[in-house]
Each structure stands twice: as C-alpha cells, then as structure tokens.
Amino acid sequence: MKVLNESEFKDLVLDAKGVELVDFFATWCGPCKALGPVLEKLAPEYEGKVNIYKVDIDQSPNLAQMYRVMSVPTMKVFKDGQVVETIVGLQPESALKDKLDYYSAN
C-alpha cells in the first residue's frame, strides 16, 4: 500500500476516475497502527475496484489541513476525485468492507 506525498495525491486521487480510500495516519498513533494490517489485507482483495492509499499527516500537513483531519486515523473515500465519505477512528474490517463494496458498486 502506497504512502502518498502531496504531488502524488493529485495524480492518484484527485485526478483519478473510480474509488480511492485514503487513510490519513500518523506513525505515533496507536489506532493507526492497528488499522494498518486491516487495510493491508483489504488492498489486494479490492484490487481493480478500489485503490487504497495512506497519507502521513506529519509528512503532508497541507493535505491534512485541506481535508480537515482533526484526529487520526481518518479515512476519506473519494469517488472521481471528490470526497464522498469521511470515516473517523479505528473501524472493524467488516464495516470497511461494507463501505468499499457500496462505493465500488455504485
């Protein structure tokens, strides 16, 4: 799973067609560390349907500010470059799958 910098974010998320899940995280965040393996597991399962990326808020503070990330982990679901949902906090795998299934089908 790719950690995006600000220039890659534009190309791979904002200019993309389809669905992207972006996990805004911090290396010092306990719940973020717990979420990482869940997203690593989901990434190959959704390959070709949903792109899953990560953004380190300490490395890309402008993106965190632009998307009003107040706590981590915060996940944003993008569809055709637009935010369609914000998910805050550690979520169970089943809840994330439900969201990804919904957005990849619609």
Z-matrix of the N, CA and C atoms (Angstrom, degrees):
N
C 1 1.451
C 2 1.519 1 108.33
N 3 1.296 2 115.36 1 130.72
C 4 1.461 3 121.62 2 -172.41
C 5 1.531 4 111.88 3 -85.85
N 6 1.337 5 115.49 4 135.24
C 7 1.460 6 121.78 5 170.66
C 8 1.528 7 106.53 6 -93.12
N 9 1.326 8 116.00 7 120.43
C 10 1.462 9 121.03 8 -174.53
C 11 1.517 10 112.34 9 -92.12
N 12 1.350 11 115.06 10 144.38
C 13 1.455 12 119.89 11 168.21
C 14 1.534 13 106.90 12 -97.46
N 15 1.314 14 117.13 13 -178.97
C 16 1.461 15 119.93 14 -173.26
C 17 1.527 16 113.34 15 -64.47
N 18 1.326 17 118.50 16 -38.81
C 19 1.467 18 119.35 17 -178.70
C 20 1.531 19 111.09 18 -72.06
N 21 1.329 20 117.54 19 -37.96
C 22 1.467 21 120.41 20 177.44
C 23 1.530 22 110.91 21 -66.44
N 24 1.332 23 116.84 22 -33.44
C 25 1.457 24 121.84 23 -178.71
C 26 1.522 25 110.57 24 -56.83
N 27 1.324 26 116.66 25 -45.50
C 28 1.465 27 120.11 26 179.81
C 29 1.523 28 110.68 27 -60.50
N 30 1.312 29 117.13 28 -49.23
C 31 1.464 30 121.08 29 -176.94
C 32 1.527 31 112.64 30 -66.83
N 33 1.331 32 117.17 31 -45.15
C 34 1.462 33 121.01 32 -170.81
C 35 1.531 34 114.84 33 -91.03
N 36 1.329 35 116.97 34 -17.16
C 37 1.469 36 119.57 35 -179.19
C 38 1.519 37 111.39 36 -118.68
N 39 1.329 38 117.14 37 -58.78
C 40 1.468 39 119.77 38 -173.72
C 41 1.524 40 113.02 39 -69.18
N 42 1.330 41 117.60 40 -35.64
C 43 1.466 42 120.47 41 -179.13
C 44 1.526 43 112.50 42 -94.30
N 45 1.329 44 117.21 43 4.72
C 46 1.472 45 121.15 44 -175.37
C 47 1.521 46 111.07 45 -85.02
N 48 1.321 47 114.72 46 151.58
C 49 1.463 48 121.73 47 169.92
C 50 1.519 49 106.47 48 -100.88
N 51 1.313 50 116.78 49 137.96
C 52 1.449 51 120.24 50 179.87
C 53 1.511 52 111.50 51 108.84
N 54 1.344 53 115.22 52 -157.20
C 55 1.465 54 121.90 53 -172.14
C 56 1.521 55 110.35 54 -113.25
N 57 1.332 56 115.39 55 133.42
C 58 1.461 57 122.95 56 174.33
C 59 1.520 58 108.40 57 -129.23
N 60 1.324 59 115.40 58 138.71
C 61 1.457 60 121.61 59 170.99
C 62 1.520 61 106.30 60 -109.19
N 63 1.329 62 116.50 61 122.81
C 64 1.463 63 120.97 62 -179.65
C 65 1.521 64 108.29 63 -115.25
N 66 1.329 65 115.07 64 121.20
C 67 1.462 66 122.80 65 178.48
C 68 1.521 67 108.42 66 -96.22
N 69 1.327 68 116.68 67 111.04
C 70 1.461 69 121.74 68 173.78
C 71 1.529 70 106.38 69 -86.54
N 72 1.338 71 116.06 70 118.35
C 73 1.454 72 120.99 71 -172.26
C 74 1.523 73 110.99 72 -137.23
N 75 1.341 74 114.88 73 172.89
C 76 1.466 75 121.65 74 172.22
C 77 1.527 76 107.47 75 -136.06
N 78 1.319 77 116.28 76 145.07
C 79 1.467 78 120.96 77 -177.64
C 80 1.527 79 111.89 78 -65.57
N 81 1.332 80 117.28 79 -24.31
C 82 1.465 81 121.99 80 -177.66
C 83 1.530 82 112.86 81 -89.82
N 84 1.321 83 118.17 82 0.36
C 85 1.467 84 123.68 83 -172.64
C 86 1.529 85 111.25 84 -92.67
N 87 1.339 86 116.88 85 118.23
C 88 1.459 87 121.85 86 -179.93
C 89 1.516 88 114.18 87 -60.02
N 90 1.358 89 119.21 88 -51.58
C 91 1.461 90 119.72 89 178.09
C 92 1.540 91 112.66 90 -60.89
N 93 1.330 92 116.66 91 -31.59
C 94 1.477 93 120.09 92 177.05
C 95 1.526 94 110.12 93 -63.93
N 96 1.323 95 115.72 94 -40.57
C 97 1.469 96 120.16 95 179.19
C 98 1.523 97 110.62 96 -65.17
N 99 1.325 98 117.28 97 -34.81
C 100 1.464 99 121.11 98 177.75
C 101 1.528 100 111.48 99 -71.87
N 102 1.327 101 116.84 100 -33.41
C 103 1.464 102 121.28 101 -179.42
C 104 1.527 103 112.21 102 -73.70
N 105 1.332 104 117.17 103 -31.65
C 106 1.462 105 121.75 104 -176.59
C 107 1.517 106 114.28 105 -49.38
N 108 1.338 107 119.22 106 -53.24
C 109 1.472 108 120.28 107 -179.22
C 110 1.532 109 113.44 108 -63.03
N 111 1.328 110 116.85 109 -31.26
C 112 1.470 111 120.32 110 177.62
C 113 1.523 112 109.51 111 -64.64
N 114 1.332 113 116.55 112 -46.37
C 115 1.466 114 120.20 113 179.40
C 116 1.527 115 111.03 114 -67.31
N 117 1.332 116 116.59 115 -37.12
C 118 1.477 117 120.22 116 177.13
C 119 1.527 118 110.50 117 -60.37
N 120 1.312 119 116.58 118 -36.98
C 121 1.463 120 121.29 119 179.22
C 122 1.532 121 111.17 120 -71.53
N 123 1.339 122 116.50 121 -39.26
C 124 1.462 123 120.69 122 -177.14
C 125 1.530 124 113.12 123 -74.37
N 126 1.330 125 117.49 124 -30.96
C 127 1.472 126 121.17 125 -174.57
C 128 1.531 127 112.70 126 -53.34
N 129 1.342 128 120.50 127 -52.49
C 130 1.467 129 118.41 128 -179.84
C 131 1.528 130 112.92 129 -68.75
N 132 1.323 131 116.42 130 -29.38
C 133 1.465 132 120.95 131 179.80
C 134 1.529 133 111.46 132 -65.16
N 135 1.344 134 116.98 133 -32.63
C 136 1.466 135 121.83 134 -177.71
C 137 1.529 136 112.89 135 -103.99
N 138 1.323 137 117.05 136 9.47
C 139 1.459 138 120.82 137 -179.91
C 140 1.526 139 109.69 138 -55.35
N 141 1.326 140 115.27 139 132.05
C 142 1.459 141 120.78 140 -178.06
C 143 1.515 142 113.61 141 88.59
N 144 1.351 143 117.57 142 -12.78
C 145 1.465 144 121.50 143 179.57
C 146 1.527 145 111.65 144 -115.96
N 147 1.347 146 116.09 145 -43.46
C 148 1.470 147 122.48 146 -178.38
C 149 1.521 148 108.08 147 -138.84
N 150 1.330 149 116.54 148 129.54
C 151 1.465 150 120.71 149 172.97
C 152 1.520 151 108.17 150 -91.20
N 153 1.328 152 116.53 151 130.23
C 154 1.457 153 121.16 152 179.59
C 155 1.531 154 108.45 153 -111.87
N 156 1.327 155 114.90 154 124.00
C 157 1.459 156 121.69 155 -178.79
C 158 1.519 157 109.57 156 -127.12
N 159 1.337 158 115.23 157 165.93
C 160 1.458 159 122.25 158 175.97
C 161 1.530 160 108.42 159 -125.58
N 162 1.326 161 116.07 160 148.74
C 163 1.467 162 122.66 161 173.24
C 164 1.519 163 107.38 162 -130.67
N 165 1.328 164 116.64 163 120.16
C 166 1.465 165 122.87 164 176.74
C 167 1.528 166 107.42 165 -79.97
N 168 1.333 167 116.24 166 114.70
C 169 1.473 168 119.27 167 -174.91
C 170 1.519 169 112.71 168 -65.93
N 171 1.324 170 117.37 169 -23.51
C 172 1.462 171 120.07 170 178.19
C 173 1.526 172 111.33 171 -78.78
N 174 1.323 173 117.04 172 -28.44
C 175 1.464 174 121.44 173 178.47
C 176 1.535 175 112.00 174 -87.85
N 177 1.323 176 117.04 175 -24.89
C 178 1.472 177 122.20 176 -178.03
C 179 1.533 178 109.93 177 -131.48
N 180 1.333 179 117.27 178 63.78
C 181 1.467 180 119.58 179 -176.13
C 182 1.529 181 113.53 180 -63.59
N 183 1.332 182 117.56 181 -28.27
C 184 1.467 183 119.19 182 179.27
C 185 1.524 184 111.51 183 -65.09
N 186 1.327 185 116.58 184 -39.29
C 187 1.467 186 119.57 185 177.30
C 188 1.521 187 110.74 186 -65.85
N 189 1.327 188 116.22 187 -42.48
C 190 1.470 189 120.06 188 178.78
C 191 1.524 190 110.52 189 -60.33
N 192 1.313 191 116.55 190 -41.21
C 193 1.465 192 120.67 191 179.60
C 194 1.522 193 110.51 192 -69.34
N 195 1.324 194 117.19 193 -44.35
C 196 1.465 195 122.18 194 -178.33
C 197 1.532 196 111.23 195 -58.68
N 198 1.329 197 116.38 196 -38.07
C 199 1.463 198 120.74 197 -177.99
C 200 1.527 199 112.97 198 -99.54
N 201 1.330 200 116.04 199 15.26
C 202 1.466 201 123.57 200 173.44
C 203 1.527 202 112.40 201 52.45
N 204 1.324 203 115.17 202 47.26
C 205 1.459 204 120.36 203 177.00
C 206 1.521 205 107.55 204 -79.87
N 207 1.332 206 116.36 205 108.88
C 208 1.461 207 122.02 206 -176.70
C 209 1.522 208 111.79 207 -99.07
N 210 1.322 209 117.01 208 -24.82
C 211 1.457 210 121.03 209 178.22
C 212 1.528 211 108.06 210 -145.05
N 213 1.311 212 115.08 211 156.71
C 214 1.455 213 119.76 212 -179.74
C 215 1.524 214 109.33 213 -122.39
N 216 1.315 215 117.77 214 146.62
C 217 1.458 216 125.48 215 0.12
C 218 1.530 217 112.15 216 -78.50
N 219 1.319 218 114.81 217 144.55
C 220 1.458 219 123.15 218 169.94
C 221 1.517 220 106.19 219 -125.96
N 222 1.313 221 116.44 220 128.35
C 223 1.461 222 121.02 221 177.00
C 224 1.515 223 108.53 222 -111.87
N 225 1.309 224 115.35 223 139.14
C 226 1.463 225 122.25 224 176.46
C 227 1.519 226 107.54 225 -118.15
N 228 1.320 227 115.47 226 131.09
C 229 1.461 228 120.84 227 173.75
C 230 1.521 229 106.61 228 -97.49
N 231 1.326 230 115.78 229 123.99
C 232 1.463 231 122.42 230 177.97
C 233 1.517 232 108.51 231 -109.59
N 234 1.316 233 116.10 232 139.75
C 235 1.460 234 120.88 233 171.87
C 236 1.524 235 106.78 234 -129.44
N 237 1.319 236 115.72 235 121.19
C 238 1.467 237 122.24 236 -177.27
C 239 1.529 238 111.27 237 51.44
N 240 1.337 239 116.32 238 41.37
C 241 1.457 240 122.13 239 174.04
C 242 1.514 241 115.89 240 85.12
N 243 1.333 242 117.55 241 -0.30
C 244 1.458 243 121.25 242 -178.62
C 245 1.528 244 110.39 243 -114.70
N 246 1.337 245 116.94 244 141.44
C 247 1.464 246 120.42 245 176.26
C 248 1.530 247 108.57 246 -70.26
N 249 1.331 248 115.88 247 125.59
C 250 1.463 249 120.30 248 177.63
C 251 1.525 250 111.93 249 -111.73
N 252 1.340 251 116.85 250 -16.85
C 253 1.464 252 119.69 251 176.57
C 254 1.519 253 110.05 252 -161.15
N 255 1.331 254 114.84 253 147.40
C 256 1.459 255 122.73 254 174.39
C 257 1.522 256 108.09 255 -119.30
N 258 1.327 257 115.70 256 130.95
C 259 1.464 258 122.25 257 -179.47
C 260 1.529 259 106.61 258 -121.61
N 261 1.329 260 116.58 259 117.98
C 262 1.466 261 120.78 260 -176.88
C 263 1.522 262 109.71 261 -108.21
N 264 1.319 263 115.11 262 133.22
C 265 1.458 264 120.67 263 175.42
C 266 1.514 265 113.07 264 94.50
N 267 1.314 266 114.10 265 168.10
C 268 1.454 267 121.83 266 179.05
C 269 1.523 268 109.05 267 -66.99
N 270 1.328 269 116.23 268 129.73
C 271 1.458 270 121.84 269 -178.63
C 272 1.519 271 109.99 270 -120.28
N 273 1.338 272 117.53 271 149.45
C 274 1.462 273 118.90 272 174.81
C 275 1.526 274 110.60 273 -70.04
N 276 1.316 275 115.48 274 153.31
C 277 1.466 276 120.68 275 -179.51
C 278 1.526 277 111.52 276 -54.10
N 279 1.324 278 117.64 277 -41.52
C 280 1.472 279 120.94 278 -177.44
C 281 1.531 280 111.42 279 -61.53
N 282 1.326 281 117.81 280 -38.91
C 283 1.467 282 121.15 281 179.52
C 284 1.528 283 110.55 282 -67.16
N 285 1.325 284 117.11 283 -40.10
C 286 1.464 285 120.26 284 178.42
C 287 1.521 286 110.48 285 -67.02
N 288 1.325 287 117.24 286 -40.36
C 289 1.461 288 120.52 287 178.23
C 290 1.525 289 110.71 288 -61.45
N 291 1.326 290 116.85 289 -41.10
C 292 1.463 291 120.79 290 178.28
C 293 1.526 292 110.71 291 -58.97
N 294 1.325 293 116.32 292 -44.71
C 295 1.475 294 120.50 293 179.50
C 296 1.521 295 110.98 294 -64.62
N 297 1.343 296 116.60 295 -47.47
C 298 1.466 297 120.30 296 -178.12
C 299 1.524 298 111.16 297 -64.78
N 300 1.325 299 117.16 298 -39.51
C 301 1.466 300 120.44 299 176.99
C 302 1.525 301 110.47 300 -61.67
N 303 1.319 302 116.07 301 -44.14
C 304 1.469 303 121.06 302 -178.96
C 305 1.531 304 110.59 303 -61.01
N 306 1.327 305 117.06 304 -53.21
C 307 1.465 306 120.03 305 -175.23
C 308 1.520 307 112.80 306 -71.50
N 309 1.330 308 118.39 307 -31.09
C 310 1.463 309 118.59 308 179.15
C 311 1.523 310 112.10 309 -76.34
N 312 1.343 311 117.08 310 -19.54
C 313 1.473 312 120.98 311 179.54
C 314 1.535 313 111.95 312 -89.79
N 315 1.321 314 117.07 313 -21.47
C 316 1.479 315 119.84 314 -175.56
C 317 1.512 316 112.21 315 -105.62
